[in-house]
Amino acid sequence: MQLTQVFAAWLRATILAVTGVFAMVLLTGCASSGHQSPPNPTDLPVRAELVDTPFFSDDSHYCGPAALATSLSAAGLPTQPEELIDQVFLPGRQGALQIEMLSGARRRGAVATVISDSKEALLGEVAAGHPVVVLQNLGLSWAPSWHYAVVVGYDIEAELILLRSGPMKRQELSFRTFMYTWNRSDRWAFVALRPDQLPASATQAQTVQALVAYERNAPAAASLQAYRTGLDRWPNNPTLSMGLGNVLYASGDQAGAEAVFRQVIENHHLAAAYNNLARLLLEQGNVAEARMFAMRGFAIAGTLRETLAETLKAIDATTPDPK
């Protein structure tokens, strides 16, 4: 059993379409707003330093591959910068775009989560043991010099940020200087972790975006772990539940997928869940129940009206239950 997934409008999609007889919609609008504040770290240590974070010296244009290799290796996914150059480095730009950095992390098996643009979120990740890849502008607003580095420590009393940066294994920057360079990139930063971990500061919306994007190319077992990890923190999130049901189906676990979709229907009454369950039941030969759920979904279909209509058409073309 195979299921091919096509994601539209990366990280902004509200719809996940699955080809074949099984179609589902992931409504990210059901999750919390991407503008919500991250959880405030409590009892943040005065200082922290991830001294065991790997270091890859770089004094060229390959700061992106070097920073990404640092982050991946720290997450237990050993990687050399040379392995990433063709994946994330764009010769025409003499650098790596943010989207390439995130995609590169996912291709290596990590869940890449963009974190909130606050110093508190940044320090909270380091305190939790997670190196953070940051984008800085070391030049001027009108003559930028973009640079990727990895935050590996801080000292609140001394007002210092510690980084793996270029040829420097332990660069010390004052909070003021660091924030000046980070502000110029709109404070862009991300954490790369294994699928059984979540960033300490990530919001529900950030996590949903990261996990849906991760599933695009991840093996089924890794996607299952990622969705279950997300649901451990936000057990009532409909998008994560729909993603879990989808991967269970793709893995051949129809019973597991059916249980998940029934739970989403009970808790959230999503048209997508009605559709997916109807398709699954139809595949099992349970035509009467499939029709019942498809009709209930059609009644609330909204933008999924055409999808549910196709499901009802497929059901009508099937021989009814002898019962």
C-alpha positions in Angstrom: 0.0 0.0 0.0 1.5 3.3 -1.0 0.3 6.9 -0.6 2.0 9.8 -2.5 1.8 13.1 -0.8 1.9 16.5 -2.4 2.4 19.6 -0.3 1.4 23.0 -1.7 2.8 26.4 -0.5 5.6 25.2 1.7 5.1 26.1 5.4 2.0 28.1 4.5 -0.2 25.4 3.1 -3.6 24.7 4.6 -4.2 21.7 2.5 -2.4 18.4 2.2 -3.6 16.4 -0.8 -2.9 12.7 -1.0 -3.2 11.1 -4.5 -4.9 7.8 -5.2 -8.2 6.8 -3.5 -7.3 8.5 -0.2 -7.5 12.3 0.1 -7.1 14.3 3.3 -6.9 18.0 4.2 -4.7 19.3 7.0 -6.2 22.6 8.2 -3.4 24.5 9.9 -5.9 27.2 10.7 -7.1 24.9 13.4 -3.8 25.3 15.2 -2.8 28.3 17.2 -1.6 31.5 15.5 2.0 31.7 14.3 2.2 35.0 16.1 1.7 33.6 19.6 4.4 34.1 22.1 6.6 31.1 22.9 6.5 29.5 26.3 8.6 31.6 28.7 11.5 29.6 30.0 11.3 29.3 33.8 14.3 29.4 36.0 16.6 30.1 33.1 20.2 29.5 34.2 22.3 32.5 34.5 24.8 30.9 32.1 24.9 27.9 29.9 27.4 26.5 27.3 27.1 23.5 25.1 30.8 22.7 25.1 30.5 19.4 23.3 28.9 20.9 20.2 31.0 20.0 17.2 33.0 22.6 15.4 33.7 22.9 11.7 36.0 25.7 10.9 35.1 27.8 7.8 36.6 31.0 6.4 34.9 30.8 3.0 31.4 31.2 1.7 30.4 27.9 3.2 29.2 29.1 6.5 25.7 27.7 5.8 27.0 24.1 5.3 29.3 24.5 8.3 26.5 25.8 10.6 24.1 23.1 9.5 26.6 20.3 9.9 27.3 21.6 13.4 23.6 21.5 14.3 23.0 18.1 12.8 26.0 16.5 14.4 25.0 17.9 17.7 21.6 16.3 17.3 23.2 12.9 16.8 23.1 13.0 13.0 26.9 13.1 12.2 27.4 15.2 9.1 30.4 16.9 7.4 30.0 20.3 5.8 31.2 18.9 2.5 28.2 16.6 2.4 25.9 19.6 2.4 27.4 22.0 -0.1 25.5 20.7 -3.1 22.3 20.6 -1.1 22.2 24.0 0.5 24.9 26.2 -1.2 23.8 28.3 -4.2 26.9 29.4 -6.2 25.1 32.2 -7.9 24.3 33.8 -4.5 27.6 32.7 -2.8 25.6 31.5 0.1 22.6 29.5 1.3 19.0 30.6 1.5 17.0 29.9 4.7 14.7 27.6 2.8 17.6 25.5 1.6 19.0 25.3 5.2 15.7 24.0 6.5 15.3 21.5 3.6 18.9 20.4 4.0 18.3 19.6 7.7 15.1 17.6 6.8 16.9 15.6 4.1 19.4 14.5 6.7 16.6 13.2 9.0 16.2 16.2 11.4 13.0 18.1 12.2 13.9 21.7 11.5 11.8 24.2 13.5 12.0 28.0 13.0 11.8 29.4 16.5 10.3 32.7 17.7 12.3 35.9 17.2 13.0 36.6 20.8 16.2 36.5 22.9 14.2 34.5 25.5 13.4 31.8 23.0 17.0 31.7 21.8 18.4 31.4 25.3 15.8 28.9 26.3 16.8 26.5 23.5 20.5 26.7 24.6 19.5 26.1 28.2 17.6 23.0 27.0 20.7 21.7 25.3 19.8 22.7 21.7 22.3 24.6 19.6 20.5 27.2 17.5 21.4 28.1 13.9 21.1 31.9 13.5 21.3 34.2 10.5 23.2 37.4 11.0 24.0 40.4 8.8 27.5 41.4 9.6 27.5 44.2 7.1 25.2 47.2 6.7 21.5 47.4 5.8 22.4 48.7 2.3 25.5 46.4 1.9 24.6 43.2 3.7 27.1 40.5 4.6 25.0 37.4 5.5 26.4 34.9 7.8 25.2 31.7 9.5 26.5 30.8 13.0 25.4 28.5 15.8 24.6 29.8 19.2 26.0 27.4 21.8 26.1 29.4 25.0 25.3 32.6 26.9 26.2 34.4 30.1 23.4 36.7 31.3 25.5 38.4 34.0 28.4 39.1 31.5 25.8 39.9 28.7 27.6 37.5 26.3 26.5 35.2 23.5 28.8 32.3 22.6 28.9 31.0 19.0 30.5 28.6 16.7 31.1 31.0 13.9 33.3 30.8 10.8 36.9 30.0 11.9 36.1 30.7 15.6 35.2 27.8 17.7 34.1 30.0 20.6 33.2 33.5 19.5 32.1 35.8 22.3 29.8 38.6 21.4 28.1 41.1 23.6 24.3 40.8 23.7 24.2 44.3 22.2 26.4 43.4 19.2 24.8 40.1 18.6 21.3 41.5 18.7 22.4 44.3 16.3 23.5 41.7 13.7 20.6 39.3 14.4 18.0 42.1 14.1 19.1 42.7 10.5 18.0 39.2 9.5 14.6 39.7 11.2 15.9 37.5 14.0 15.7 34.3 11.9 16.8 31.1 13.7 16.0 27.4 13.8 16.7 24.3 15.7 17.4 20.9 14.1 16.5 17.9 16.3 15.7 14.2 16.0 12.0 13.3 15.5 11.7 12.2 19.1 12.5 15.7 20.3 10.8 19.2 20.2 12.4 22.6 20.7 11.8 23.9 24.2 10.4 27.2 23.0 8.4 26.2 19.9 4.8 27.3 19.7 2.1 24.9 18.6 1.9 26.5 15.1 5.7 26.4 14.7 5.7 22.7 15.6 2.8 21.9 13.2 4.6 23.7 10.3 7.8 21.9 11.1 6.3 18.4 11.3 4.1 18.7 8.2 7.2 19.8 6.3 9.3 17.0 7.8 6.8 14.4 6.7 7.2 15.4 3.1 10.4 13.3 2.6 10.8 11.4 5.9 10.5 7.6 6.2 7.1 6.5 7.6 8.6 5.3 10.9 10.3 8.7 11.5 7.1 10.6 10.6 5.1 8.5 13.0 7.6 9.3 15.8 7.6 13.0 14.9 3.8 13.3 15.0 3.5 11.3 18.2 6.1 13.5 19.8 4.1 16.6 18.8 0.9 15.0 20.1 2.6 14.3 23.4 2.8 18.0 23.9 -0.4 19.0 22.2 -2.7 15.9 22.3 -5.7 17.8 20.9 -4.2 19.3 17.8 -6.3 18.2 14.8 -3.6 18.8 12.2 -1.0 16.6 14.0 -3.7 13.9 14.5 -4.6 14.0 10.8 -1.0 13.7 9.9 -0.6 10.7 12.2 -3.6 9.0 10.7 -2.3 9.7 7.2 1.1 8.1 8.0 -0.5 5.2 9.7 -2.6 4.5 6.6 0.5 4.9 4.4 2.3 2.4 6.6 -0.5 -0.2 6.2 -2.0 0.2 9.6 -5.6 0.7 8.6 -6.9 0.0 12.1 -4.7 2.6 13.6 -5.6 5.2 11.0 -9.3 4.4 11.4 -9.1 5.0 15.2 -7.3 8.3 14.7 -9.8 9.6 12.1 -12.8 8.6 14.3 -11.2 10.4 17.2 -10.7 13.6 15.1 -14.3 13.4 14.0 -15.5 13.1 17.6 -13.3 15.9 18.9 -13.2 18.4 15.9 -15.8 17.4 13.3 -13.4 18.1 10.4 -14.7 17.4 6.9 -11.3 16.0 6.0 -11.5 13.4 8.7 -15.0 12.4 7.5 -13.7 12.1 4.0 -10.6 10.0 5.0 -12.6 7.7 7.2 -15.2 7.2 4.4 -12.5 6.3 1.9 -10.9 3.9 4.3 -14.2 2.2 5.1 -15.0 2.0 1.4 -11.6 0.3 0.8 -12.5 -2.2 3.5 -15.9 -2.9 1.9 -18.0 -1.2 4.5 -20.1 0.7 2.0 -23.0 1.7 4.2 -20.9 3.2 6.9 -18.6 4.9 4.3 -21.7 6.5 2.8 -22.9 7.7 6.2 -19.6 9.4 7.1 -19.2 10.9 3.6 -22.6 12.4 3.7 -21.9 13.9 7.2 -18.7 15.3 5.8 -20.4 16.7 2.8 -22.9 18.6 5.0 -20.0 20.6 6.5 -17.6 20.3 3.6 -17.0 24.0 2.8 -13.9 24.1 0.5 -13.9 20.3 0.5 -17.2 20.0 -1.1 -15.8 18.8 -4.4 -13.6 16.2 -2.6 -16.5 14.8 -0.6 -18.6 14.8 -3.8 -16.0 12.6 -5.4 -16.0 10.3 -2.4 -19.7 9.9 -2.6 -19.5 9.3 -6.3 -17.0 6.5 -5.6 -19.2 5.0 -3.0 -22.3 5.1 -5.3 -20.3 3.2 -7.9 -19.6 0.4 -5.4 -22.0 -2.5 -4.9 -24.0 -1.9 -1.7 -23.5 -4.1 1.3 -25.7 -7.2 1.1 -26.9 -6.3 4.6 
